[in-house]
């Protein structure tokens, strides 16, 4: 079970990644009730295993809590064709989940993205899929697996930080990420949706309670 104090620590760390106009909310999987899902949301879970149902329910509960913090009424958040939530008009948002919790960030205006991962090393057979030799050459010796995980989180947050209805699919090789202590720089190597080749996006990173959180607010 996720302890309330841990949830508060993680929520505070995530809040520090984003501007003040971004509302943040967390929900533990154990606290979410799939029976609270709206009818419009249920089709996304056809055939889903119980753990996926719990993640989805917690993510929607966190999202509605974050929307309430913005003064927005509760609404259904169905899954779109690209598997991202369909947010109300004028709202940008992002949901992620891992390690028994789901987190949602929302605001009025420009796109934003979040990814939360267990901060453990990724298996070596994934390194070349998720990162380039140039990215890996910048990692501290002996930390490649963990650094790949953090780059992966950054790229996932960046992918989510696209405008609703205009989200372009792009591979991990479309962007080069350079990590810093609590931030990252992402440079696009090819055109991808609204992102232009050579364009740069800045993001933030937090390490908290064994997790890595990446946030992008465009």
Residue pairs with C-beta under 8 A, 6 or more apart in sequence:
1 28
1 30
1 100
2 28
2 29
2 30
2 99
2 100
2 101
6 209
7 26
7 28
7 101
9 208
9 209
10 26
10 101
10 103
10 208
10 209
10 211
10 213
11 24
11 25
11 26
11 103
13 206
13 208
13 213
14 24
14 26
14 103
14 105
14 114
14 116
14 206
14 213
14 215
15 22
15 24
16 204
16 206
17 114
17 204
17 205
17 206
17 213
17 215
18 24
18 105
18 107
18 112
18 204
18 215
18 217
19 107
19 217
21 107
21 108
21 109
22 105
22 106
22 107
22 112
22 217
23 66
23 67
23 69
23 70
23 105
23 106
23 107
24 66
24 103
24 104
24 105
25 62
25 63
25 65
25 66
25 69
25 103
25 104
26 62
26 101
26 102
26 103
26 104
27 58
27 59
27 61
27 62
27 65
27 101
27 102
28 58
28 100
28 101
28 102
29 51
29 54
29 55
29 57
29 58
29 97
29 100
29 101
29 102
30 100
31 58
31 61
32 54
32 57
32 58
32 60
32 61
32 102
33 57
34 45
34 53
34 54
34 56
34 57
36 57
36 60
36 61
37 45
37 56
37 57
37 60
38 60
38 76
38 77
38 78
39 76
40 76
40 78
41 56
41 60
41 76
41 77
41 78
41 79
43 78
43 79
44 56
44 78
44 79
45 52
45 53
45 56
48 56
55 97
55 102
58 97
58 101
58 102
59 85
59 95
59 96
59 97
59 102
59 104
60 77
60 85
60 95
61 102
62 95
62 102
62 103
62 104
63 77
63 85
63 93
63 95
63 104
63 106
64 74
64 75
64 77
65 104
66 93
66 104
66 105
66 106
67 73
67 74
67 75
67 88
67 91
67 93
67 106
68 74
70 91
70 106
70 107
70 108
72 88
72 91
72 106
75 88
77 85
77 86
77 87
78 85
78 86
79 85
79 86
80 86
80 164
80 165
82 167
82 169
84 160
84 164
84 167
85 93
85 95
86 164
87 93
87 106
87 164
90 108
90 109
91 106
91 107
91 108
92 106
92 107
92 108
92 109
92 110
92 111
92 112
92 163
92 164
93 104
93 105
93 106
93 107
93 112
94 104
94 105
94 106
94 112
94 113
94 114
94 157
94 160
94 161
95 102
95 103
95 104
95 114
96 102
96 103
96 114
96 115
96 116
96 156
96 160
97 103
97 116
98 116
98 117
98 118
98 211
99 116
99 118
99 210
99 211
101 116
103 114
103 116
103 213
104 114
105 112
105 114
105 215
107 217
110 217
110 218
111 160
111 161
111 162
111 163
111 164
111 218
112 160
112 161
112 215
112 216
112 217
112 218
113 156
113 157
113 158
113 159
113 160
113 161
113 162
113 215
113 216
114 157
114 160
114 213
114 214
114 215
114 216
115 152
115 153
115 154
115 156
115 157
115 160
115 213
115 214
116 153
116 211
116 212
116 213
116 214
117 149
117 152
117 153
117 156
117 211
117 212
117 213
118 149
118 210
118 211
118 212
119 146
119 149
119 150
119 207
119 210
119 211
119 212
120 145
120 146
120 149
120 210
121 144
121 145
121 146
121 148
121 149
122 130
122 145
122 146
122 148
122 149
122 152
123 145
124 144
124 145
126 148
127 136
127 144
127 145
127 148
129 172
130 148
130 151
130 152
130 155
130 172
131 148
131 151
131 152
131 172
131 177
132 173
132 176
134 176
135 151
135 176
135 177
135 178
136 144
136 147
136 148
138 178
138 179
139 147
139 148
140 147
147 179
149 212
150 179
150 184
150 205
150 212
150 214
151 177
151 179
151 184
152 172
153 205
153 212
153 213
153 214
154 177
154 179
154 184
154 186
154 203
154 205
154 214
155 172
155 175
155 177
155 186
156 214
157 203
157 214
157 215
157 216
158 175
158 177
158 186
158 201
158 203
158 216
159 167
159 170
160 216
161 201
161 216
161 217
161 218
162 168
162 193
162 194
163 194
166 193
166 194
167 193
168 192
168 193
168 194
168 195
170 190
170 192
170 193
170 195
173 189
174 188
174 189
174 190
174 192
175 186
175 187
175 188
175 189
175 192
175 195
176 186
176 187
176 189
177 184
177 185
177 186
178 184
178 185
178 186
178 187
179 205
180 205
181 205
182 204
182 205
182 206
183 202
183 203
183 204
183 205
184 202
184 203
184 204
184 205
184 214
185 200
185 201
185 202
185 203
186 200
186 201
186 202
186 203
187 198
187 199
187 200
188 195
188 196
188 197
188 198
188 199
188 200
188 201
189 197
190 197
191 197
195 201
201 216
201 218
202 216
203 214
203 215
203 216
204 214
204 215
204 216
205 212
205 213
205 214
205 215
206 212
206 213
206 215
207 213
